[in-house]
Amino acid sequence: MTDAETVRALLREHIHTAGTQWNLGTFGAIAEFMRDPGEACEIVDRPDLLSAATARGSIGFGSLAGIRPFASESATGASWNHRVALCLPTDACAMSGRTELTELGPDKDALREEDRAAILFDMGLGTLQADICIRTADPALIGVLRAEAGRPLFAPGNGAMGAILAAGPHRVFIARLGRCEVYQPIPPADGKSPEGPHTHVLPKLLRSGRTHAATEPVPDGFVPCAHLIPAHPVKDAMGRPSPWDERAHKEFQRLLQAHGDAELVRVKRDLLAAIRGGDQPSSFPVPKVRAANHTIKATLRQLAASSERRKDLDSWWAVFDARKLEDGAPDENDAYGHA
């Protein structure tokens, strides 16, 4: 298959899989889509569009040109995260970069036909790989946004953000490769994110200018614009613990072999061979590859959680899991602004 055909096959498989989660955005501003098994979902599967839409949100992909899927794992406190980043070259991923609230007109590219007459506004957050927008057909909110257009959203005296939070319009995050739309209400500042599709916009993280979490390895010259996150072996879609799922584990390892960093895949293979072969931890050479610490820690966590629990794992854990996570970075949940 060509690269575009490989990407399409990957996206198509997971668009049709209820257990896959998706996100699109940047560090500090992220839109997430997920659906429950059996939840009513309209799937569009045609050459120019792959999308899934429920009453709570939607995810859709258009042009697949230049996309590089990149699978990775990173250790968190007592567990690990995994994802397949959908990356574009740094020089091809840039969106508008607007820094002022801007009216864009009717959202003709909305994933649901009934939303295409509503008005799209770019919030003007100046992010690289995604335009962070809201969409509304509410005349009162449109009036406030038009009155504040042309000014930075967080400028003193700008009433737009307060009006957005009160009205809870659709949030629409748009990248070169597609878009994610969230229809659920915006929770209050002290509230909990709803189950299912939701968004996070945290100005403090946005000010860092990062395009992704420090714990996530990304190929040189590429920027992650979206992620697909297959079912996890030990936690559900909301991060709650669940019984070990061997099938989910094997499925992600398959993705890691196909789309992961070849050197990190080798580190994992060698580590597993050493542990299963009864080697001592002191005999295992510490790799100097970036993100290898996360690979080792994630692998140890997987062995501890799996049906392959080993009596000799404690010695490996003592040597390798006491080491600080690379860059001292927060785990991915914090890095992407979950609240």
C-alpha positions in Angstrom: 0.0 0.0 0.0 1.0 3.6 -0.5 1.5 5.8 2.6 -1.9 7.4 2.1 -3.5 4.0 1.8 -1.8 2.8 5.0 -3.1 5.9 6.9 -6.6 5.5 5.4 -6.7 1.8 6.5 -5.6 2.7 10.0 -8.1 5.6 10.4 -10.9 3.6 8.8 -10.4 0.6 11.2 -10.6 2.9 14.2 -13.4 5.2 12.9 -15.5 2.0 13.0 -14.3 1.0 16.4 -16.3 2.3 19.3 -13.5 1.7 21.9 -11.1 4.1 20.2 -10.7 7.6 21.6 -9.6 10.6 19.5 -8.2 14.1 20.2 -7.2 17.0 18.0 -5.5 20.2 19.0 -2.3 21.4 20.7 -0.6 21.6 24.1 -3.2 23.3 26.4 -6.1 23.3 24.0 -7.5 19.9 23.1 -10.8 18.5 21.8 -11.6 14.9 22.6 -14.1 12.5 20.9 -15.2 9.1 22.2 -18.4 7.1 21.9 -20.0 4.3 24.0 -20.6 0.8 22.6 -24.1 0.8 21.1 -24.3 4.7 21.1 -26.1 6.0 18.0 -23.3 7.0 15.6 -23.4 8.2 12.0 -20.2 7.1 10.1 -19.2 8.6 6.8 -16.7 6.5 4.9 -15.9 7.9 1.5 -12.7 8.9 -0.3 -12.8 12.6 0.8 -14.1 12.1 4.3 -13.8 9.6 7.2 -16.0 10.7 10.1 -18.0 9.6 13.1 -20.7 11.7 14.7 -22.9 11.2 17.7 -25.3 13.6 19.5 -22.4 14.6 21.8 -19.6 15.3 19.3 -17.8 14.2 16.1 -14.3 13.5 14.6 -13.6 13.7 10.9 -10.6 13.5 8.6 -10.3 14.9 5.0 -7.0 15.1 3.2 -4.6 12.3 4.3 -1.6 13.6 2.3 1.6 13.8 4.3 0.3 12.3 7.5 2.7 10.1 9.4 1.2 7.9 12.1 3.5 7.5 15.1 2.8 5.1 18.0 4.3 5.6 21.4 4.0 4.7 25.1 4.9 6.8 28.1 4.9 6.0 31.8 2.6 7.8 34.2 2.5 7.6 38.0 1.6 3.9 38.4 0.5 3.1 34.9 1.2 4.2 31.3 -0.4 6.0 28.4 -0.4 5.0 24.7 -1.4 6.7 21.6 -0.9 6.9 17.8 0.0 10.5 16.9 -1.2 11.7 13.5 1.7 14.0 12.5 2.3 16.4 9.7 5.6 18.0 8.7 6.4 21.1 10.7 6.3 23.2 7.5 2.9 21.8 6.4 0.9 21.8 9.6 0.4 25.5 10.3 -3.1 26.9 10.5 -4.1 30.5 10.5 -2.3 31.6 13.6 -4.9 34.3 14.3 -4.5 36.1 17.6 -7.8 38.0 17.7 -11.4 36.8 17.9 -12.4 36.5 14.3 -15.8 35.8 12.6 -15.4 33.2 9.8 -19.0 32.9 8.6 -21.2 29.9 8.2 -19.4 26.6 8.9 -19.9 25.0 5.5 -17.5 22.2 6.5 -19.4 21.1 9.6 -19.5 17.4 10.0 -23.3 17.4 10.4 -25.5 19.0 7.8 -27.7 20.7 10.4 -24.7 22.7 11.7 -23.6 24.2 8.4 -25.6 27.4 8.7 -24.3 28.3 12.2 -21.6 30.9 12.5 -18.0 29.9 13.1 -15.7 32.2 15.2 -11.9 31.6 15.6 -11.1 32.3 19.2 -7.7 33.7 18.1 -5.5 31.7 20.4 -2.5 31.8 18.0 -1.8 28.0 18.1 0.3 26.4 15.4 -1.4 23.2 14.3 -5.0 23.9 15.1 -7.5 26.8 14.9 -9.5 26.8 18.1 -13.1 27.9 17.2 -16.6 28.0 18.5 -19.8 27.7 16.5 -23.2 29.1 17.3 -26.6 30.0 15.9 -27.6 31.9 19.0 -28.4 35.5 17.9 -27.5 36.9 21.4 -24.1 35.2 21.5 -23.4 36.1 17.9 -24.1 39.8 18.8 -21.6 39.7 21.7 -18.9 38.0 19.6 -19.3 40.4 16.7 -19.0 43.3 19.1 -15.7 41.9 20.5 -14.3 40.7 17.2 -10.9 42.1 16.3 -9.6 42.0 19.9 -7.7 39.3 21.7 -10.0 37.0 23.6 -8.4 37.5 26.9 -7.8 41.3 26.6 -9.0 43.3 29.6 -12.7 44.1 29.4 -13.4 41.6 26.6 -16.7 40.1 27.4 -16.6 37.3 24.8 -15.1 34.6 27.0 -17.7 35.1 29.7 -20.5 34.9 27.1 -19.0 31.8 25.5 -18.8 30.0 28.9 -22.4 31.0 29.7 -23.9 29.9 26.4 -21.9 26.7 25.9 -21.7 26.8 22.1 -20.2 24.0 19.9 -16.4 23.9 20.1 -14.8 23.2 16.7 -11.0 22.5 16.6 -9.7 22.4 13.0 -6.4 21.1 11.7 -5.0 20.5 8.2 -5.9 16.9 8.4 -9.5 17.2 9.8 -11.5 18.5 12.7 -13.1 17.6 16.1 -16.4 19.0 17.2 -17.9 18.9 20.7 -21.6 19.6 21.3 -21.8 18.9 25.0 -22.1 21.9 27.4 -19.0 23.6 28.8 -18.7 22.6 32.5 -18.3 25.4 35.0 -14.8 26.3 36.1 -15.1 24.3 39.2 -17.0 21.5 37.5 -16.0 18.1 36.2 -15.6 17.4 32.5 -18.5 15.4 31.2 -18.2 11.8 30.1 -17.8 11.6 26.4 -16.6 14.3 24.0 -15.3 17.4 25.7 -12.6 20.2 25.4 -10.0 21.8 27.5 -8.5 25.3 26.9 -5.9 26.3 29.5 -4.2 29.6 28.8 -1.3 28.9 31.2 -0.3 25.9 29.1 -0.9 27.6 25.8 1.6 30.3 26.8 4.3 27.7 26.9 4.2 27.6 23.1 4.7 23.8 23.1 3.0 21.8 20.4 2.8 18.6 22.5 3.7 17.1 25.8 7.4 16.6 26.7 6.6 13.0 27.6 5.5 12.2 24.0 8.2 11.3 21.5 7.6 12.7 18.0 9.7 12.2 14.9 12.0 15.1 14.1 10.5 17.6 11.7 6.9 16.6 12.5 4.1 18.0 14.7 1.3 15.9 16.2 -2.0 17.4 15.0 -4.4 14.6 16.3 -4.2 11.3 18.1 -6.1 8.0 18.0 -6.0 6.2 21.3 -7.0 2.6 21.1 -8.6 0.7 24.1 -6.2 0.5 27.0 -5.3 -2.8 28.7 -5.9 -1.6 32.3 -8.2 1.5 32.2 -11.5 2.6 30.6 -12.2 5.7 28.5 -12.4 7.8 31.6 -9.2 6.6 33.1 -10.8 4.3 35.7 -9.0 1.0 36.5 -10.3 -2.1 34.6 -9.2 -5.8 34.5 -6.2 -6.7 32.3 -7.2 -6.9 28.7 -4.8 -9.1 26.8 -6.4 -8.4 23.4 -6.1 -4.6 23.9 -2.4 -5.0 24.9 -1.6 -7.1 21.9 -3.4 -4.8 19.5 -1.4 -1.8 20.7 1.9 -3.7 20.5 1.0 -4.5 16.9 0.5 -0.7 16.2 3.8 0.0 18.0 5.7 -2.5 15.8 4.1 -1.0 12.6 4.2 2.7 13.5 6.6 3.2 16.5 10.2 4.4 16.8 12.3 1.5 15.6 15.0 2.0 18.3 12.4 2.2 21.1 10.8 -1.0 19.8 14.2 -2.6 19.9 14.8 -1.5 23.5 11.4 -3.0 24.5 12.2 -6.2 22.7 15.6 -6.5 24.3 14.2 -5.7 27.8 11.5 -8.3 27.6 14.1 -10.9 26.3 16.4 -10.1 29.2 13.7 -10.4 31.9 12.2 -13.6 30.4 15.7 -15.0 30.1 16.4 -14.6 33.8 19.1 -11.9 33.3 20.1 -9.6 36.1 19.1 -5.9 35.8 22.7 -4.9 36.1 23.5 -6.6 32.9 21.0 -4.6 30.9 22.7 -1.7 29.2 20.9 1.6 29.8 19.9 3.0 26.4 20.8 6.5 25.6 17.9 6.8 23.2 15.5 9.7 23.9 12.4 8.5 25.7 13.9 5.1 26.5 13.2 5.6 30.2 9.5 5.8 29.4 9.8 2.7 27.3 11.4 0.7 30.1 9.0 2.0 32.8 5.9 1.3 30.6 7.2 -2.2 29.9 7.7 -3.0 33.5 4.2 -1.7 34.4 2.7 -3.9 31.6 4.4 -7.0 32.9 3.3 -6.2 36.5 -0.3 -5.7 35.3 -0.5 -8.6 32.9 -1.2 -12.3 33.3 2.6 -12.8 32.9 3.4 -11.5 36.4 6.9 -12.5 37.2 8.5 -13.2 40.6 11.8 -11.7 39.5 10.2 -8.4 38.4 10.9 -6.6 41.7 14.6 -6.5 41.1 14.1 -4.8 37.7 11.5 -2.5 39.2 14.0 -1.4 41.9 16.8 -0.6 39.4 14.8 1.0 36.6 11.6 2.4 38.0 13.2 4.6 40.6 14.6 6.8 37.8 13.1 10.1 37.1 10.8 10.4 34.1 12.5 12.2 31.3 12.4 16.0 31.3 10.6 15.9 34.7 7.4 16.4 32.6 3.9 15.9 33.9 2.0 12.9 32.6 0.0 13.3 29.4 -3.3 13.9 31.1 -1.9 17.0 32.8 0.1 18.1 29.7 -2.9 18.2 27.5 -4.9 20.2 30.0 -7.4 17.7 31.4 -9.3 19.2 34.3 
